[in-house]
């Protein structure tokens, strides 16, 4: 994290209780492996996710188009009205449907909640990989905070600052994504718009040491671009947003 003492004090005052409750007090600037899980205080969270960098308003659908594994890919992300309780916390269910080469290839239900300081946390996912006929071939990516040592991760701070570094998820050996804020006023152009004040992050996992991704977020919208910086050529660009 930033070495600004004043800001560090404010962040600790707002977030320490949440980090301890989630068993993630080891994250910080070094983002060391989270310690053993602690009981989550469900009173710290809400399903009203209005973080300006990652708003998840029910009825919103974001569509992305890009390339993965050499094939055209389309990803439709819908914030649903549904909720699910994970590790004692009621979370918003986000439905994510991916098509590759024009055929459904993956469907995922993601679980998010926001703490009282405005940070957005990721509590797990139910993932299914599909064959050409739409049949489930694997659920390997599935994990839930509080099960088998898995812990929720912080996916978007309320007030991101340069150098900030967090685990987005933690299920040892299965889901260990991390990110770092690398720019606060980045330029990114996608089919949906041209932006010069985007938040840019780098994302990686020790499970795939040869892969490094970049993501860009825009206030009031959320993620607008994801692309590989190291590893196989992959990218996804925001093409449309529909709101209820």
N, C-alpha and C positions, 0 to 999 in steps of 0.2 A: 504494500500500500504506500501511499504518499508519506513523506517524512515531515509534512507540515504538522507541527505539534497541536495547533489549535483545532485543525480539522480532525486529527486523530482522536482528540478528546471528545469531540462532538459525536463522531462515529461510534466510539466505544460506548458512550453514554446511551445512544439509541439502540445499539445492536447487541450488546453483550448478553442481555437476557435471552435473546433469540438464539444466539450461537450456542450458548450453554444448553438451552432447552433441546436443541437439535443434535447436540453432541458434535458440533463442528467448530468448536472454539480453537482448533488448531489450524484453521484455514489461513486467515491473514495474508501477509505479503508472500510468505514462502509456500502457502497452500499445502502444508504437510498433510500426510494421511490423517483423516479425521479420527479422533479417539473413539473409544467404545460409545455406543449410542446411549443417550439419556432420554428420559421421558419428555415428550413434547408437550408444552403448555398450549393447548388449543385456543386459549383466550388471546394469544398473541396474533392470531391470523384472521383473515377475512377472505371471502370469495369475491369481494369487490376489488378487482385488479385495475387500478387507474394510474399505475406508474407511467409517466409520460413516454418513456422509451420502449415500454412493452405493455401497452394497454390491451387487456383481454376482455372486451365487452361482449357479452352474449349476443349472438346474432351476426357477428362480424365474420366474414369469410375472406381470406387472402389467398390469391392464386399465384403460384410461381411456375416459371418455365425455365428449363436449362438442359444440361447434359450430365449423364452419369453412366459410367462403364461404356462410353461410346454411343449411347442411345439417347434420343430425346426423352426428357422427363418432365412430367407435370405433377405439381404438388398442390393439393387443395387443403388449406388449413381452416377449420371452422370452429369458432368458439361457441360451444353449445350452452343450453340452459341447464344441462345436467350437472350434478355435483357428485363427488364420491369422497368418502372419508378414508384417508390414508394415514396411518400412524397417529390416529387421534385428531387429525386436522381435516376439516371439510375443504375440499379442493374443487376448483373449476375443471370440468372435463373439456379438453380440446381435441377435436377429431381431425386426424391427419391422414389423408389418402394420397398415395403416390401411384402414378402410372408411368411405366417405362416402355418406350416403343409403342405407345398406344394401348397397352394392356395393364390392368391393375397389377401392381407388384408388391405393395405393402400397405397395411392399414395399422394405425396406432391411435390409442387413446392416451393422451398426456394429462398429468394432474398437477395443477398449479395453485398456489395460494400466495397472498401478500401479507407481509407482517405490518405491524402498526407504524413502522418507520417508513413504509413505502417500498421496501425491497421485495422482489418477486422470487419465490422459491419453487423448486421443482421436486415433487414428491414421488415421481415414478411414472411408469408407462406400461401399457399392455400392447405389445407389438406382435404382429403376425406377418410373416413373409408369405407371398402367394405365388403359385405357379401360373402358367398361361391360362388355366381354366378357372382361376380364382380360388383354388383350394389351398388351405394353409399347409405350408411345408416346414415352417419353423416359427417358434416363439422365443427364440434365444435372447432377444433384446429386452424381454420383460423383466421389470424389477419394481419393487415397492419399498419405500422407506419404512423401516421398522421390521422388515422381514429378512432373515438370514444375514444380519449385520449391515444391511443397506441403510444409507442416510440421505436425507434430502439435501439438495444443493442450492446455492444462491445463483440464479440465472441473470438477474438484472438489479443492480443497486438503484436506490431512489435518486442518488446524486453521484453518478460515476465520476471518477477522477483518474487522471493519467497514471498508469502503472498498477492500478488496482487489479487484484488477482484472486480468483476464487475457484473452488470446485463447483461445477454445475450439477453434478450427480456423483454418488459414491456407492458402488456395489462392487467390492473388490474382485478383480478378474473379469468383470462383465461390463461395468459402466463406470468410467473414471474420467469423464470429460472435465477439462479445466479451461479457463479463459483469462485473458489479460487485456485491459483497456490500453490501446496503443495510440488513439487519436480522438480528440473531442470535437474537431471541426473538419472532418474529412469530406472529400468530394466523391460522390458516387452517382452514376447515372444508370437508371434502369428503365424499362418500358413505361412504368407507372409515373416516373418523374425524374427530375435532375435536382440533386441536393448538394449543398456546399457546407452544411453544418451537421453532418452525420456523425454518429458515434461509431468508431471502428474498434473491433476486438480481434484478437488472435485466439484460436481454439485448438486444443490438442489433447491427446490422451497417451499415457505411457504404454497402453495396449497396442498402439499403432505408431511407433516412434518415427516412422518415415513419412508421416502425414501431418500437415499443418494447414489449417483453414483460416480464412478471414471472413468476418461478418460485419455488416453495416446496418445500423438502426437509425430511424428517423423519428423525431418527436411526434406523438399523436398517431403514428402508424405502427411502429414496431420494426421487425426485421424486413429489409428491402433487398438484401443481397447476401449470398453465401457462396464462397468459391475457394478452390484449393490454391494454396501457395507453395505447397510441397506435396508430392505424391501424385496419384492419378488425376487427370484433368476432369474436374467436376465443377459445376456452378448452377445456381438457381437465382433467377431475377424476378422481382415482383412485377406482375403484369396487371393485376386488378385488385381492388378492394371493394367489397360490398358490405354495407351496414344495414342493420335492421331498421 
